[in-house]
């Protein structure tokens, strides 16, 4: 078969509930011989091979999984949690959401404690936890199934769901160039997130392709939060020759840039174009509404949870992004030398 069958495929083929397949997998005594034979026949036809992860998540243990995260954007995390919860709800699985500090020296112990104290049957890792060596080592030692959302390293080693951050940043930078901007400020994301480097790479690649020289002073460090967007925006606007457009690595920082520009009485987007990344709820509530990259956060989390519940072989899914045009970007009124 082209794709590995899962427990729901077996249930559909046998004409029984997912819980019935779970009972057969776990040799439950209260399954009739006829039903058991029908389920086993469906397994053979679908070449279904139940894995340890599938057995665990079909109900043999706690019937709950955990989302572990360390992210500064509440808008981003709301979508991630909602995506995980939506998939869990469909199978009656409880979702625990646990924040950690990836910079803490005991982050591995935090994760070990979570798994051993709650007996969760699987883990979803959100960025930047998804690339934290201490956490990955802890989970591998515990032999607990886990899926990573947007990992920046070792894609092939574990199941993962991701989007192309570099291409998305390239697309937005190219859009700004095509609008006539030649002096484009860029705000990096939090240094713990691998996506921050990928988005910077995409920005630089687009400039190079357009024949625009890369200027390090037009790149500011950020933290993926509103305050760092304010600081970076102020630094850019204090330049003798400020950029005509600022591209922030997430919507929270872009909102900070908008706030600074409003405080200085700038006309937006006439005097300054501002672009974001993520397409959170915030992008539609600020003024002007943000032109941004739609990152499929809900779908990333939903798909990661789907892979975890299905169990089986290592799986990798890349989901598409989309450039969303709103009112915060326009051609520049002034030209830069």
HELIX and SHEET records of a PDB file:
HELIX    1   1 UNK A    7  UNK A   14  1                                   8    
HELIX    2   2 UNK A   18  UNK A   25  1                                   8    
HELIX    3   3 UNK A   33  UNK A   46  1                                  14    
HELIX    4   4 UNK A   52  UNK A   55  1                                   4    
HELIX    5   5 UNK A   56  UNK A   60  3                                   5    
HELIX    6   6 UNK A   74  UNK A   90  1                                  17    
HELIX    7   7 UNK A  107  UNK A  118  1                                  12    
HELIX    8   8 UNK A  129  UNK A  131  5                                   3    
HELIX    9   9 UNK A  133  UNK A  142  1                                  10    
HELIX   10  10 UNK A  155  UNK A  157  5                                   3    
HELIX   11  11 UNK A  165  UNK A  178  1                                  14    
HELIX   12  12 UNK A  194  UNK A  209  1                                  16    
HELIX   13  13 UNK A  216  UNK A  218  5                                   3    
HELIX   14  14 UNK A  226  UNK A  237  1                                  12    
HELIX   15  15 UNK A  251  UNK A  263  1                                  13    
HELIX   16  16 UNK A  281  UNK A  285  1                                   5    
HELIX   17  17 UNK A  297  UNK A  310  1                                  14    
SHEET    1   A 6 UNK A  94  UNK A  99  0                                        
SHEET    2   A 6 UNK A  64  UNK A  69  1                                        
SHEET    3   A 6 UNK A 122  UNK A 125  1                                        
SHEET    4   A 6 UNK A 145  UNK A 149  1                                        
SHEET    5   A 6 UNK A 159  UNK A 162  1                                        
SHEET    6   A 6 UNK A 316  UNK A 318  1                                        
SHEET    1   B 4 UNK A 219  UNK A 220  0                                        
SHEET    2   B 4 UNK A 184  UNK A 187  1                                        
SHEET    3   B 4 UNK A 245  UNK A 248  1                                        
SHEET    4   B 4 UNK A 273  UNK A 275  1                                        
SHEET    1   C 2 UNK A 292  UNK A 294  0                                        
SHEET    2   C 2 UNK A 322  UNK A 324 -1                                        
END                                                                             
